Amino acid sequence: MDVIRVSGGARLAGEVAVVGAKNSALKLMAAALLAPGRSVVTNVPLITDIAVMAEVLRRLGCEVDIRGDEVGVTVPDRPGTEADYDLVRQLRASICVLGPLLARCGYARVAHPGGDAIGSRGLDMHVAGLARMGAEVTGEHGYVIASAPGGLHGATIWLDFPSVGATENLLMAAVLARGGTEIDNAAREPEIVDLCAMLTGMGARISGAGTSRLEVAGLGNAASLAPVTHRCVGDRIVAGTWAFGAAMTRGDVTVTGVDPRFIEIALDKLILAGCLVETGPQSLRVRMDQRPRAVDVVTLPYPGFATDLLPMAIGLASVSEGSSLVTENIFDGRFMFINEMARLGAQIQTDGHHAVVRGRERLSSAPVRASDIRAGAGLVMAGLCTDGITEIAGVHHVDRGYPDVVPDLRRLGACVERTVAPDVPAFGL
């Protein structure tokens, strides 16, 4: 297993480019299933999750080619209908093939998804919405089985929570349903807007993208859609990670390739912490000349503070002057990584979905382990603020969301390396 070794004390400074959003690119690849022929998604991050999704699509009968930051998906007239457990368990986003397959084929059998260990993320809203559109959805042997032999029909659907995954699945299914569909309390994330843009380019009729109410005029059959070439939106979470890294290390980092409006509230928190923030159409610059001030953070659905940036907010609070209250409202397991932050000397007390963080001047180095993508990134950034060398294990999680984290850190002035961890002999041998 690889590890990342980070030497504390570096000040991040320079420019870093952000490519396409993982959370958008994966869904755009799935959306290609809606139209026979070859669709191309550009500005795609070269991460392991993209490779997994490519294999999911190949097993559904598609041809997938990856050339640089472009992914081409050639969809047959009749794609397969089963997404296997061995792949889906690695990637929760693969559940998003359920909606397009059901709409195209009238049947889909998709394994219950895996992904990051950050708490329960059920499929109840996916199932309830598809049922309102005329599907019969059951579960057995670890699979979600959905059928609609007569095709899906339009419906009015209210989501109990603005779930990104449910919004995406229902949106893609509604595109080929008969009649109109209205999704109320829909997710508003930029990645949803990006998906709507690709679907519209394919010929779908969607209104309300970026609002809590999506209206879809169903086309009835796949012949109404055509393949398309679409550029993936920039990754706001990676951009936010670099922004927080600049603040934590009292650095000066310019991030390009992303619309700063996507992380407006996060940038506001950095300004309150003492950062100087400058923004452009597709760039942002964060400069910190002093020790950060403590700020409180509450995660909420977009446009609120993103839950994926919570580990970075905890890291900033750990080296800030004063005490911060961090509240997590999205995932019940997001605080799992706090034990690893405590190994670095962070002073954190949790109570339910609240964490009180008392900042200290510098953290202490220690071996830690990433439990998910964002926790891994947060631990890497925290390692920059320690008094020695911090070794982060479980970096395969980081690979799932950050394509070039070690080279990017080096270009920004960090002393960091990726290496293979030495074998640890079994007890008594």
ChimeraX attribute file (.defattr): number of C-alpha atoms within 10 A of each C-alpha:
attribute: neighborCount
match mode: 1-to-1
recipient: residues
	/A:1	11
	/A:2	14
	/A:3	22
	/A:4	24
	/A:5	21
	/A:6	28
	/A:7	21
	/A:8	24
	/A:9	17
	/A:10	20
	/A:11	22
	/A:12	25
	/A:13	21
	/A:14	17
	/A:15	16
	/A:16	18
	/A:17	15
	/A:18	23
	/A:19	24
	/A:20	23
	/A:21	25
	/A:22	28
	/A:23	21
	/A:24	22
	/A:25	29
	/A:26	25
	/A:27	24
	/A:28	28
	/A:29	25
	/A:30	25
	/A:31	28
	/A:32	29
	/A:33	30
	/A:34	31
	/A:35	25
	/A:36	21
	/A:37	17
	/A:38	19
	/A:39	23
	/A:40	20
	/A:41	23
	/A:42	20
	/A:43	20
	/A:44	27
	/A:45	27
	/A:46	23
	/A:47	17
	/A:48	18
	/A:49	24
	/A:50	21
	/A:51	15
	/A:52	18
	/A:53	24
	/A:54	23
	/A:55	17
	/A:56	24
	/A:57	25
	/A:58	18
	/A:59	17
	/A:60	21
	/A:61	17
	/A:62	25
	/A:63	17
	/A:64	21
	/A:65	14
	/A:66	17
	/A:67	10
	/A:68	11
	/A:69	15
	/A:70	19
	/A:71	23
	/A:72	20
	/A:73	26
	/A:74	22
	/A:75	24
	/A:76	16
	/A:77	17
	/A:78	14
	/A:79	19
	/A:80	19
	/A:81	21
	/A:82	20
	/A:83	25
	/A:84	18
	/A:85	16
	/A:86	12
	/A:87	18
	/A:88	21
	/A:89	17
	/A:90	16
	/A:91	21
	/A:92	18
	/A:93	21
	/A:94	29
	/A:95	24
	/A:96	26
	/A:97	31
	/A:98	27
	/A:99	29
	/A:100	27
	/A:101	29
	/A:102	27
	/A:103	29
	/A:104	26
	/A:105	19
	/A:106	18
	/A:107	24
	/A:108	25
	/A:109	23
	/A:110	24
	/A:111	25
	/A:112	22
	/A:113	25
	/A:114	18
	/A:115	17
	/A:116	18
	/A:117	15
	/A:118	19
	/A:119	13
	/A:120	10
	/A:121	15
	/A:122	11
	/A:123	15
	/A:124	11
	/A:125	21
	/A:126	22
	/A:127	21
	/A:128	18
	/A:129	22
	/A:130	28
	/A:131	18
	/A:132	15
	/A:133	23
	/A:134	18
	/A:135	24
	/A:136	16
	/A:137	18
	/A:138	12
	/A:139	13
	/A:140	10
	/A:141	7
	/A:142	11
	/A:143	18
	/A:144	21
	/A:145	22
	/A:146	23
	/A:147	22
	/A:148	20
	/A:149	14
	/A:150	9
	/A:151	20
	/A:152	28
	/A:153	22
	/A:154	23
	/A:155	21
	/A:156	13
	/A:157	22
	/A:158	16
	/A:159	18
	/A:160	11
	/A:161	15
	/A:162	20
	/A:163	20
	/A:164	17
	/A:165	22
	/A:166	25
	/A:167	25
	/A:168	25
	/A:169	25
	/A:170	27
	/A:171	28
	/A:172	29
	/A:173	30
	/A:174	33
	/A:175	33
	/A:176	30
	/A:177	26
	/A:178	18
	/A:179	16
	/A:180	19
	/A:181	24
	/A:182	22
	/A:183	23
	/A:184	19
	/A:185	18
	/A:186	28
	/A:187	28
	/A:188	22
	/A:189	22
	/A:190	23
	/A:191	26
	/A:192	23
	/A:193	18
	/A:194	23
	/A:195	24
	/A:196	25
	/A:197	19
	/A:198	21
	/A:199	26
	/A:200	16
	/A:201	16
	/A:202	21
	/A:203	17
	/A:204	22
	/A:205	17
	/A:206	21
	/A:207	15
	/A:208	16
	/A:209	20
	/A:210	19
	/A:211	15
	/A:212	14
	/A:213	17
	/A:214	22
	/A:215	19
	/A:216	24
	/A:217	19
	/A:218	24
	/A:219	19
	/A:220	19
	/A:221	17
	/A:222	18
	/A:223	13
	/A:224	15
	/A:225	19
	/A:226	18
	/A:227	23
	/A:228	18
	/A:229	17
	/A:230	21
	/A:231	18
	/A:232	27
	/A:233	24
	/A:234	29
	/A:235	26
	/A:236	26
	/A:237	23
	/A:238	26
	/A:239	28
	/A:240	25
	/A:241	21
	/A:242	26
	/A:243	28
	/A:244	28
	/A:245	30
	/A:246	27
	/A:247	29
	/A:248	28
	/A:249	26
	/A:250	22
	/A:251	23
	/A:252	23
	/A:253	25
	/A:254	22
	/A:255	23
	/A:256	21
	/A:257	20
	/A:258	26
	/A:259	21
	/A:260	24
	/A:261	18
	/A:262	22
	/A:263	21
	/A:264	16
	/A:265	17
	/A:266	22
	/A:267	25
	/A:268	14
	/A:269	18
	/A:270	27
	/A:271	19
	/A:272	15
	/A:273	22
	/A:274	19
	/A:275	27
	/A:276	16
	/A:277	18
	/A:278	13
	/A:279	17
	/A:280	12
	/A:281	11
	/A:282	14
	/A:283	19
	/A:284	23
	/A:285	22
	/A:286	25
	/A:287	23
	/A:288	22
	/A:289	13
	/A:290	15
	/A:291	17
	/A:292	26
	/A:293	20
	/A:294	24
	/A:295	22
	/A:296	17
	/A:297	22
	/A:298	17
	/A:299	19
	/A:300	14
	/A:301	17
	/A:302	18
	/A:303	17
	/A:304	15
	/A:305	22
	/A:306	23
	/A:307	22
	/A:308	21
	/A:309	23
	/A:310	24
	/A:311	26
	/A:312	27
	/A:313	27
	/A:314	28
	/A:315	27
	/A:316	30
	/A:317	31
	/A:318	32
	/A:319	28
	/A:320	25
	/A:321	18
	/A:322	15
	/A:323	20
	/A:324	23
	/A:325	19
	/A:326	21
	/A:327	21
	/A:328	21
	/A:329	14
	/A:330	21
	/A:331	16
	/A:332	15
	/A:333	14
	/A:334	23
	/A:335	21
	/A:336	16
	/A:337	21
	/A:338	21
	/A:339	14
	/A:340	19
	/A:341	26
	/A:342	17
	/A:343	15
	/A:344	24
	/A:345	18
	/A:346	24
	/A:347	19
	/A:348	20
	/A:349	13
	/A:350	14
	/A:351	8
	/A:352	9
	/A:353	15
	/A:354	16
	/A:355	19
	/A:356	19
	/A:357	26
	/A:358	19
	/A:359	25
	/A:360	16
	/A:361	12
	/A:362	19
	/A:363	25
	/A:364	19
	/A:365	22
	/A:366	19
	/A:367	15
	/A:368	23
	/A:369	19
	/A:370	23
	/A:371	21
	/A:372	23
	/A:373	23
	/A:374	28
	/A:375	29
	/A:376	28
	/A:377	27
	/A:378	27
	/A:379	28
	/A:380	29
	/A:381	25
	/A:382	30
	/A:383	32
	/A:384	29
	/A:385	31
	/A:386	23
	/A:387	16
	/A:388	16
	/A:389	21
	/A:390	26
	/A:391	23
	/A:392	23
	/A:393	22
	/A:394	18
	/A:395	21
	/A:396	18
	/A:397	22
	/A:398	25
	/A:399	18
	/A:400	22
	/A:401	26
	/A:402	26
	/A:403	18
	/A:404	14
	/A:405	18
	/A:406	19
	/A:407	14
	/A:408	17
	/A:409	24
	/A:410	13
	/A:411	15
	/A:412	21
	/A:413	15
	/A:414	20
	/A:415	18
	/A:416	23
	/A:417	15
	/A:418	16
	/A:419	12
	/A:420	10
	/A:421	12
	/A:422	9
	/A:423	7
	/A:424	6
	/A:425	7
	/A:426	6
	/A:427	5
	/A:428	4
	/A:429	4
